[in-house]
Amino acid sequence: MNNHRFLPRVLVAVLLGWIVSLAGVVQAADEVPPGTLVENLFNEMNEKLQADREKIEADRGYLLALGNEVLAPYVAFDKMAKKVLGKHWKKISEDQQERYTKAFKERVSLAMVSQYDPSKSYVLKVTGERRNKKGNLVLVKSAVKELSGASSYLIDYKLYQNKKTHQWQVYDVIVEGISVLQSFKSASAEEIKKNGIEMLIEQLEVSPEETAVKPADDIVANVVVKEAE
């Protein structure tokens, strides 16, 4: 069974922008505007990833550990998990909610690891920022371009300000007009309808062998290739 067949194709494009733009030294959310925060962290994390290229090439698990350490505080995985399951969230047990959220977080993190290419460098430019009236939700628009090639992506980040920590966290990423959150939601709803929530959780869960994924074993890329065939 292909445990990743329903992973959205859009993840291939979004991983770059997500992994390098949302990690780094913690800064107070009320001191730095979300757009400036995204741009500053992109540059800082990009430098860190380039500096550790040899470590990453030798051990992809190092990148996964790095992502778990610095990325998690900036991504609202709990909020995303609830939004992805929608009406199904309240219908499942607390145990299933916890397992789903954990599996969702690990699957996205692993997908980011499998897509990272240390031989490439990128530059990000924030092109706009739009907040709601309350000021607790913001859409940060950006353009990410590969320095040594023609590849470029228009990536928007949806962030909300955590009431307790006052820290900005991402709850959706939109690549070329396609929402990662909505893509996951549609794919998950279809899977639940066909095979139930337990099968969905099993498909998302990461096995110990997968945490040692190498570039040639690129999970998401393999899925996209099969979808295109």
Secondary structure, DSSP 8 states (H G I E B T S, - for coil): --TTTTS-TTHHHHHHHHHHHS-SS---TTTS-HHHHHHHHHHHHHHHHHHTHHHHHH-HHHHHHHHHHHTGGGB-HHHHHHHHHGGGGGGS-HHHHHHHHHHHHHHHHHHHHHH--TT--EEEEEEEEEE-TTSSEEEEEEEEEETTSS-EEEEEEEEEE-TTT--EEEEEEEETTEEHHHHHHHHHHHHHHHH-HHHHHHHH---GGGGG--GGG-HHHHHHHHHH-
